[in-house]
Amino acid sequence: MKKKSTNLKKKLASSWFTDLRNQICKKFEDIENKYSNKKIKFLRKKWKKSKTKSEGGGEISILRNGKIFEKVGVNISVVNGFFNSEFKKKIPGTEKSSKFWAAGISLVAHFQNPKIPSLHFNTRYIVTSKEWFGGGMDVTPCIADNRQKKYFHRELKKTCDLHDKNYYKKHKSNCDKYFYLPHRKEPRGDGGIFYDYLNTNNWENDFSYTKDVGLVFLKIAENIIQKKSKQKWNERDKKIQLIKRARYVEFNLLFDRGTKFGLATGGNIEAIFMSLPPSASW
């Protein structure tokens, strides 16, 4: 089979992220409008990385103050440019040039009902003199639910096993180590999977895995939201939710790689901080 050119790979990856964004937004709108008295849609806002240079940009999709979703953001971006001298030391393939190209999708959802966990998902494709995929997902429940946790990890393992029997164990371990608050000595939530620098020398397989990660996220999210949305909650549950959200804020501001990458590469500030919840308590 003839190898795909880098430009074709970039086109295929960025097109997929846009298509997945559309699928997710449509599904979430359908869920929201099933319970809402008025039709609620995602509001979209395009942005450019530079006003003077051709360095790409992205689009923010936000849905706020629904019956189900208190705030959910779905971002897509396709950007290019040069890493600064300090940040490039952390990135593979920048020894001779700090030039990069990156495309991806990221999502964070916070819910009105404290029984529904916060959801986080992202996947990306990055090109320097090297190329790789990265991404993953995790759930952060405010109210513990062991049945939900088992379902979540069962679905992840099934998807991982379709591609490599070692992926689930490896990528789950990555997630457990990554989504951890060292200053509080506690995990952010129920874990999930996380992978970075994925390049097995088979681009089609790596891309297929990344697409399946996106599709299983949509399946899992719909299942959890539909099951949890009718559960009753009280003020005590809400207080617990706000405290748990504070942990979310701490992680994203102190440790999140996506936040650091976005700030170091001149990303859109609104898109970078889209992940923060609308309210939290310490």
Residue pairs with C-beta under 8 A, 6 or more apart in sequence:
3 203
4 12
4 203
4 204
6 127
6 131
9 125
9 127
9 131
9 203
9 207
10 78
10 101
10 103
10 125
10 127
12 207
13 103
13 125
13 207
14 78
14 103
14 125
16 207
16 210
16 211
16 214
17 76
17 103
17 104
17 105
17 123
18 76
20 105
20 211
20 214
20 215
20 218
21 59
21 61
21 74
21 76
21 105
23 218
24 74
24 107
24 218
24 221
25 42
25 61
25 63
25 74
27 218
27 221
27 222
28 42
28 63
28 69
28 72
28 109
28 221
29 40
29 41
29 42
29 63
31 68
31 222
31 225
31 226
31 229
32 40
32 63
32 66
32 67
32 68
32 69
33 39
33 40
35 66
35 67
35 68
35 229
36 66
36 67
36 68
40 63
40 66
41 63
42 61
42 62
42 63
42 74
43 61
43 62
43 63
44 59
44 60
44 61
44 62
45 59
45 60
45 62
45 270
46 57
46 58
46 59
46 60
47 57
47 58
47 59
47 60
47 268
47 270
47 271
48 55
48 56
48 57
49 55
49 56
49 57
49 79
49 81
49 265
49 266
49 267
49 268
50 81
50 266
53 81
55 79
55 80
55 81
55 266
56 77
56 78
56 79
56 80
57 77
57 78
57 79
57 268
58 75
58 76
58 77
58 78
58 79
58 268
58 271
59 75
59 76
59 77
60 73
60 75
60 268
60 270
60 271
60 274
61 73
61 74
61 75
62 71
62 72
62 73
62 274
63 69
63 71
63 72
63 73
64 70
64 71
64 278
65 71
66 112
67 112
68 111
68 112
68 113
68 116
68 225
68 229
69 109
69 110
69 111
69 112
70 110
70 111
70 112
70 277
70 278
71 109
71 110
71 277
71 278
72 107
72 108
72 109
72 110
73 107
73 108
73 109
73 271
73 274
73 275
74 105
74 106
74 107
75 105
75 106
75 107
75 271
75 274
76 103
76 104
76 105
77 102
77 103
77 104
77 267
77 268
77 271
78 101
78 102
78 103
79 101
79 102
79 103
79 265
79 267
80 99
80 100
80 101
80 102
81 99
81 100
81 265
81 266
82 97
82 98
82 99
82 100
83 91
83 94
83 98
83 100
83 264
83 265
84 98
84 264
85 98
87 264
87 265
88 94
88 98
91 100
91 128
92 128
92 130
92 132
92 197
93 128
93 129
93 130
93 131
94 100
94 128
94 129
95 129
96 129
97 128
97 129
99 128
100 126
100 127
100 128
100 265
101 126
101 127
102 124
102 125
102 126
102 127
102 261
102 265
103 124
103 125
104 122
104 123
104 124
104 125
104 135
105 121
105 122
105 123
105 124
105 214
106 121
106 122
106 258
106 274
106 275
107 119
107 120
107 121
107 122
107 217
108 118
108 119
108 120
108 274
108 275
109 118
109 119
109 120
109 221
110 118
110 245
110 277
110 278
111 117
111 118
111 225
113 228
113 229
113 231
113 233
114 142
114 143
114 233
114 237
114 238
114 240
114 241
115 142
115 143
115 145
115 228
115 231
115 233
115 237
116 224
116 225
116 228
116 229
117 139
117 140
117 141
117 142
117 145
117 148
117 189
117 190
117 224
117 228
118 139
118 140
118 141
118 142
118 189
118 244
118 245
118 248
118 277
119 137
119 139
119 140
119 217
119 221
119 224
120 137
120 138
120 139
120 140
120 192
120 275
121 135
121 136
121 137
121 214
121 217
121 221
122 135
122 136
122 137
122 258
123 133
123 134
123 135
123 136
123 210
123 213
123 214
124 133
124 134
124 135
125 131
125 132
125 133
125 207
125 210
126 132
126 133
126 134
130 199
131 199
131 203
132 196
132 197
132 198
132 199
132 206
133 195
133 198
133 199
133 206
133 207
133 209
133 210
134 195
134 196
134 197
134 198
135 194
135 195
135 210
135 213
136 171
136 174
136 175
136 192
136 193
136 194
136 195
136 213
137 156
137 192
137 193
137 213
137 217
137 220
138 175
138 179
138 188
138 189
138 190
138 191
138 192
138 193
138 194
139 148
139 149
139 152
139 189
139 190
139 192
139 224
140 188
140 189
140 190
140 244
140 247
140 248
141 148
141 149
141 189
141 190
141 244
142 237
142 240
142 241
142 244
142 245
143 237
143 240
148 190
148 224
148 227
148 228
149 190
151 220
151 223
151 224
152 190
152 192
152 220
152 224
153 172
153 190
153 191
153 192
155 216
155 219
155 220
156 168
156 172
156 192
156 193
156 216
156 220
157 168
158 216
159 212
159 213
159 216
160 167
160 168
160 171
160 193
161 167
161 168
162 212
163 205
163 208
163 209
163 212
164 209
167 193
167 195
167 209
168 193
170 195
171 193
171 194
171 195
172 191
172 192
172 193
174 193
174 194
174 195
174 196
175 191
175 192
175 193
175 194
176 187
176 191
178 194
178 257
179 187
179 188
179 189
179 191
179 192
179 194
179 251
180 186
180 187
180 188
181 187
181 188
181 247
181 250
181 251
181 255
183 250
183 254
184 247
184 250
186 247
188 247
188 248
188 251
193 213
196 257
198 206
198 209
198 210
199 206
200 206
239 281
242 279
242 280
242 281
243 280
243 281
243 282
245 277
245 279
245 280
245 281
246 280
246 281
246 282
248 275
248 276
248 277
248 280
249 276
249 277
249 280
252 259
252 275
252 276
253 259
256 275
258 272
258 275
259 272
259 273
259 275
261 267
262 268
262 271
262 272
263 272
